[in-house]
Amino acid sequence: MLPVEVANYLAAAGLGLTVGTNLFHIRLTDSAPDAAVGLAEMTGPGDAGTFGDSLSASAFEQSRLVIIVRGSRDGASTARTLAGSVYDKLHRLGPTTLGGVTYYDVRAEQRPFGPDYDENERPIYRFVVAVTKAPS
């Protein structure tokens, strides 16, 4: 599952993130710590391209992840810095193998934007990452 694989990759990337503590492969909830990163898979554009003898054979599968970085109430600049670090680790990643699956391209669709604020006045930065892999 893509969010789990990316969460494990980020946990090993030296950003001070730990899966289940401040890094989650689901959208952030109120029960998550103030300063945390959440990943959520979006419905993506689907299959792309064809190759070979059959024009109906998918060349790649594409999906998208929303990356959400939330800071503490007084931690907007810390959250912005962490969002930039996560972006740097994911943008233009590939080809790479995560969880036994080869991903040919991981590319952020934009730089992290924000801050937005949640109902508890915590700053939130987010960005979307497009992911391309061979069909399963």
C-alpha positions in Angstrom: 0.0 0.0 0.0 1.6 3.2 -1.2 1.1 5.4 1.9 2.6 2.8 4.1 5.6 2.4 1.8 6.2 6.1 1.6 5.8 6.5 5.4 8.4 3.8 5.9 10.7 5.6 3.4 10.3 8.9 5.2 10.9 7.3 8.6 14.3 6.0 7.4 15.2 9.3 5.7 16.7 11.0 8.7 13.9 13.6 9.2 13.2 12.7 12.9 9.9 11.0 11.9 8.6 7.8 13.4 5.7 5.8 12.0 2.9 5.8 14.6 4.4 8.6 16.7 4.6 11.7 14.5 4.2 10.1 11.0 1.0 8.5 9.9 0.0 6.7 6.6 -3.5 8.2 7.1 -4.9 11.7 7.2 -4.1 13.4 10.5 -6.8 13.3 13.2 -7.2 15.4 16.3 -5.8 12.5 18.4 -2.4 12.7 16.5 0.2 14.9 18.1 0.2 18.6 17.2 3.4 18.4 15.2 2.9 15.5 12.8 3.0 14.4 9.1 0.1 12.5 7.5 -0.1 10.8 4.1 -3.3 10.0 2.3 -3.8 8.3 -1.1 -6.1 10.1 -3.5 -7.9 8.6 -6.4 -5.5 9.4 -9.2 -5.6 9.7 -12.9 -5.5 5.9 -13.2 -3.6 4.0 -15.9 -1.5 5.9 -18.4 -0.3 5.0 -21.9 -0.1 1.7 -23.7 2.6 -0.4 -25.2 3.1 -3.7 -26.9 0.8 -5.4 -29.3 -2.3 -4.5 -27.4 -3.4 -0.9 -27.3 -5.4 -1.7 -24.1 -2.4 -2.8 -22.1 -1.5 -0.2 -19.4 2.0 1.0 -19.4 1.9 2.5 -16.0 -0.4 2.9 -13.0 -0.5 6.4 -11.5 -1.7 7.5 -8.1 -1.4 10.5 -5.9 -0.6 11.2 -2.3 -1.6 14.2 -0.2 1.2 15.1 2.2 0.0 17.1 5.2 2.4 18.6 7.7 0.9 20.0 10.9 2.7 22.1 13.5 2.1 23.1 17.0 0.2 26.4 17.6 3.4 28.4 17.8 5.3 26.2 15.3 4.4 27.5 11.8 8.1 28.0 10.8 9.1 24.6 12.1 6.2 23.0 10.2 7.2 24.9 7.0 10.8 23.7 7.4 9.6 20.1 7.9 7.2 20.3 4.9 10.2 21.5 2.8 12.3 18.6 4.0 9.6 16.1 3.2 9.2 17.7 -0.2 12.9 17.5 -0.9 12.9 13.7 0.0 10.0 12.9 -2.3 10.2 15.2 -5.3 11.9 13.6 -8.2 12.4 10.3 -6.4 12.7 7.4 -8.7 13.2 5.0 -9.9 13.2 3.5 -6.4 11.9 0.3 -4.8 9.7 0.7 -1.8 8.1 -2.3 -0.1 9.1 -4.5 -3.1 7.4 -2.3 -5.7 9.4 -0.3 -8.2 8.2 3.3 -8.5 9.5 4.9 -11.7 8.7 8.5 -10.8 7.6 10.3 -7.7 7.1 14.0 -8.4 5.5 16.8 -6.3 2.8 18.6 -8.2 3.6 21.8 -6.4 5.8 23.1 -3.5 4.2 22.9 0.0 1.6 25.6 0.5 0.2 27.2 3.6 -0.1 27.9 6.3 -3.7 27.0 6.6 -4.9 26.6 10.2 -7.1 23.9 11.6 -9.9 24.4 14.2 -7.3 24.3 17.0 -5.2 27.1 15.3 -2.4 24.7 14.4 -0.6 25.6 11.1 -0.9 23.1 8.2 1.2 22.9 5.1 0.3 20.5 2.3 1.3 19.3 -1.2 0.4 16.5 -3.6 2.8 14.0 -5.0 2.1 12.0 -8.2 3.5 8.5 -8.2 4.0 6.3 -11.3 4.6 2.5 -11.1 4.4 -0.5 -13.4 1.0 -2.2 -13.4 0.4 -4.9 -10.8 
